[in-house]
């Protein structure tokens, strides 16, 4: 089962969770994060978002971060699904799943992976608003969140 999937189609959180847990009796905790397209951003209505990536490079970058999560935290497995293409408001964008024996490490690893995805993964996002479409810039708060893991913005692990 692949640990990283970049895809246009939607995902089923329950099915993905079940798949990650199957055959591993040591799993005592599963943490899942699902990101969705917000209907508002910076005070403007958002009807859709387009996500672009570099095929191959994006998967490799996220695979490296999953490896880093496995080495930093006492977790059993992790999976990242990230959608690309045009997504409508309220659509699911990203799923991060982490399994571990205990919840604490799973929560930390999931947050670590999301902080990385928000700042380091090579994705480009364009929001569609009533005033037209525009590319979304990185947020300072996302860069600050990454610093607590000892990673400077723009530097992969």
Secondary structure per residue as TSV (DSSP state, phi and psi in degrees):
chain	resnum	aa	ss	phi	psi
A	1	X	-	360.0	128.4
A	2	X	-	-68.1	144.4
A	3	X	S	-85.4	-23.1
A	4	X	E	-130.5	127.0
A	5	X	E	-130.5	125.1
A	6	X	E	-109.2	122.1
A	7	X	E	-151.9	160.7
A	8	X	S	-89.2	-32.2
A	9	X	S	-74.9	155.8
A	10	X	-	-68.3	168.2
A	11	X	-	-125.9	157.1
A	12	X	-	-107.0	110.0
A	13	X	H	-59.0	-43.3
A	14	X	H	-62.9	-45.1
A	15	X	H	-66.2	-40.9
A	16	X	H	-66.6	-39.2
A	17	X	H	-64.2	-46.9
A	18	X	H	-59.0	-43.6
A	19	X	H	-62.2	-41.0
A	20	X	H	-68.3	-33.2
A	21	X	H	-83.7	-24.9
A	22	X	T	-54.3	129.3
A	23	X	T	80.8	3.5
A	24	X	-	-119.6	94.1
A	25	X	T	-73.0	-5.3
A	26	X	T	-87.6	-3.5
A	27	X	-	-75.6	121.7
A	28	X	-	-114.5	-9.7
A	29	X	E	-149.4	141.5
A	30	X	E	-129.6	125.5
A	31	X	E	-113.9	132.5
A	32	X	E	-126.9	137.3
A	33	X	E	-120.8	130.5
A	34	X	E	-121.8	121.2
A	35	X	E	-99.3	141.8
A	36	X	E	-128.7	163.3
A	37	X	-	-77.2	118.5
A	38	X	-	-74.6	150.1
A	39	X	S	-79.8	-12.9
A	40	X	E	-138.5	143.9
A	41	X	E	-147.1	125.1
A	42	X	T	53.1	38.6
A	43	X	T	82.3	-3.8
A	44	X	E	-105.6	145.3
A	45	X	E	-68.5	139.9
A	46	X	-	-120.0	123.4
A	47	X	-	-93.9	-29.5
A	48	X	E	-161.1	165.8
A	49	X	E	-137.0	138.8
A	50	X	E	-108.5	133.5
A	51	X	E	-118.8	130.7
A	52	X	E	-119.6	158.0
A	53	X	E	-154.2	170.7
A	54	X	-	-98.1	107.0
A	55	X	T	-55.3	138.8
A	56	X	T	88.2	-54.5
A	57	X	H	-67.2	-42.6
A	58	X	H	-63.7	-47.4
A	59	X	H	-60.6	-43.0
A	60	X	H	-63.7	-40.3
A	61	X	H	-64.7	-42.0
A	62	X	H	-72.6	-37.3
A	63	X	H	-57.1	-43.1
A	64	X	H	-62.1	-37.2
A	65	X	H	-72.7	-34.9
A	66	X	H	-62.6	-43.0
A	67	X	H	-58.1	-42.4
A	68	X	H	-64.0	-41.8
A	69	X	H	-61.9	-41.2
A	70	X	H	-64.8	-31.1
A	71	X	H	-83.7	-28.8
A	72	X	H	-83.1	-31.2
A	73	X	S	-123.6	154.3
A	74	X	-	-86.3	75.9
A	75	X	-	-119.3	160.9
A	76	X	S	-96.7	-36.7
A	77	X	E	-161.0	161.6
A	78	X	E	-149.2	150.6
A	79	X	E	-143.9	140.1
A	80	X	E	-127.1	126.3
A	81	X	E	-118.6	126.3
A	82	X	E	-129.6	128.4
A	83	X	E	-88.3	152.2
A	84	X	-	-132.3	170.5
A	85	X	E	95.9	-162.8
A	86	X	E	-87.5	126.8
A	87	X	E	-122.9	137.8
A	88	X	E	-86.1	161.9
A	89	X	T	-53.6	137.3
A	90	X	T	82.1	-7.8
A	91	X	-	-67.7	152.2
A	92	X	E	-75.0	138.2
A	93	X	E	-108.1	-49.7
A	94	X	E	-138.9	145.3
A	95	X	E	-129.4	126.8
A	96	X	E	-120.2	123.0
A	97	X	E	-119.3	136.6
A	98	X	E	-136.9	133.7
A	99	X	E	-114.7	147.9
A	100	X	E	-157.0	174.0
A	101	X	S	-72.5	-32.9
A	102	X	S	-133.8	152.5
A	103	X	H	-65.5	-36.0
A	104	X	H	-56.3	-49.0
A	105	X	H	-67.7	-34.3
A	106	X	H	-66.3	-43.2
A	107	X	H	-61.5	-46.2
A	108	X	H	-61.2	-46.7
A	109	X	H	-64.3	-39.3
A	110	X	H	-64.0	-44.5
A	111	X	H	-65.4	-40.8
A	112	X	H	-57.0	-48.7
A	113	X	H	-63.6	-39.9
A	114	X	H	-67.6	-40.8
A	115	X	H	-60.1	-39.6
A	116	X	H	-65.1	-48.9
A	117	X	H	-58.6	-38.0
A	118	X	H	-69.1	-23.3
A	119	X	H	-120.8	-31.2
A	120	X	T	-111.2	-27.0
A	121	X	S	-68.8	134.9
A	122	X	-	-76.4	81.1
A	123	X	E	-123.4	149.3
A	124	X	E	-125.7	132.5
A	125	X	E	-118.2	134.5
A	126	X	E	-122.3	123.3
A	127	X	E	-94.2	141.7
A	128	X	E	-106.0	118.9
A	129	X	E	-125.7	171.7
A	130	X	T	-59.5	-23.1
A	131	X	T	-89.7	3.8
A	132	X	E	116.5	-175.0
A	133	X	E	-98.2	145.4
A	134	X	E	-149.6	148.6
A	135	X	E	-73.7	143.3
A	136	X	-	-91.7	127.0
A	137	X	-	-83.6	156.7
A	138	X	-	-62.9	147.6
A	139	X	-	-100.6	140.2
A	140	X	H	-59.6	-37.8
A	141	X	H	-61.8	-35.5
A	142	X	H	-67.8	-40.8
A	143	X	H	-63.4	-39.9
A	144	X	H	-63.9	-39.4
A	145	X	H	-62.7	-36.8
A	146	X	H	-67.8	-32.8
A	147	X	H	-58.8	-32.3
A	148	X	T	-66.5	-15.6
A	149	X	T	-94.5	3.6
A	150	X	T	80.6	23.4
A	151	X	-	-120.1	125.0
A	152	X	-	-83.7	144.9
A	153	X	T	-55.7	137.0
A	154	X	T	88.7	-5.4
A	155	X	-	-115.2	114.4
A	156	X	-	-74.2	161.0
A	157	X	-	-80.3	360.0
